[in-house]
Amino acid sequence: MITPQFFIEKLQREGIEFYAGVPDSLLKNVCAYITDHFDSKHNIIAANEGGAVALAAGYHLATGNVGCVYMQNSGEGNAVNPLASLTDREVYHIPLLLLIGWRGRPGVHDEPQHVKQGKVTTGLLNVMGINYEVLSKEEDKASVQIEKAMRSIRETGDAYALVVEKDTFDNYSLQNVVKNEYEMSREEAVQTVAASIPNNAVIVSTTGMISRELFEYRTAMGQGHERDFLTVGSMGHASQIALGIALQHPERKVYCFDGDGASIMHMGNMAIVGSKHPNNYVHVIFNNGAHDSVGGQPTVGHEIDLVEIAHAMHYDDAVCVWTPEQLKQALDNVLIEGLQLIEVRVKKGNRKDLGRPTTTPIQNKEALMDFLKK
């Protein structure tokens, strides 16, 4: 395997001094090393991958230097627009290095939301005319690949991608850990909210740990999973799925279980929720200030005022809570009609033995649709 220190120091020798991106589980060790060794002007954890490409473009315009954009391959979708209409040689022709974690690589077992993305990862790069190599797990070979990539970028002015398989980078633990002192774990908060909802209500939960914790709660309580839509992929879009259901079923409460990273990734979605103003919609954002499932890299979740944002988006009511008592009081108010937001400040971290859903996405979809027909 490659040590993160070796990799980043090699990039530095090739002139890379700026990073932007969204953390990924396959890149978490190298992302942690970047976080510990670069200041906030030279490593920006972006709202989404398209924003990261734009940040690297701005860096190049300001300095003439090449930036590195890191992402999970699921983020290629967010990045396609600026890669094709901003940095491409037929538009502004802005060079950059892409570092892409290859979840769902064909032949390697992975979660269902990664399978299709894994199949098209390199195909998307081919379609966009972006040269790439799968990064070697041997440092001497990886060094040659990095030199080749940077030579190509300097000679052509085009983007170049290094695609990273599982177990490419050696372990590195984040040293610059931002801790919070909130009372509740996210799992405790998820359980509290799930226990409070009416029997005919629906929950749409976002990707990552929140859906896994909700699924395990239902199992532990001997309940079915038909009331919950587990958005195992499509990070940042759970609020729109919930909106689509809420508008068609005004007789039911619809809860969106969101995360801070997910809600920030596509924050414009809150504007659409506010503009449609469903009176049966409850938006719950579990905010631990971190991309917890991919290494604990920080978000700006604790640096912004989600309550004020919700009010500006025409939510009827919005509150921020951080104790079990405050959460229960906020949930009592949910019985009143209106578009509501509850921001729940929670601790980072999760149980090490937290399982994954045992139903397939198709089974989850069909069970929910049957429930909605009743």
Secondary structure, DSSP 8 states (H G I E B T S, - for coil): -B-HHHHHHHHHHTT---EEE---GGGHHHHHHHHHHS-TTTEEE-SSHHHHHHHHHHHHHHHS--EEEEEEGGGHHHHHHHHHHTSSTTTT---EEEEEE-TT-TTS---HHHHHHHHHHHHHHHHTT-EEEE--SSHHHHHHHHHHHHHHHHHH---EEEEE-TT-B-----SS------S--HHHHHHHHHHHS-TT-EEEE-TTHHHHHHHHHHHHTT--STTEEE--SSTT-HHHHHHHHHHH-TTS-EEEEEEHHHHHHTTHHHHHHHHH--TTEEEEEEE-SEEGGGT-EE-STTTS-HHHHHHHTT-SEEEEE-SHHHHHHHHHHTTSSS-EEEEEE--S---TT----SS-HHHHHHHHHHHHH-
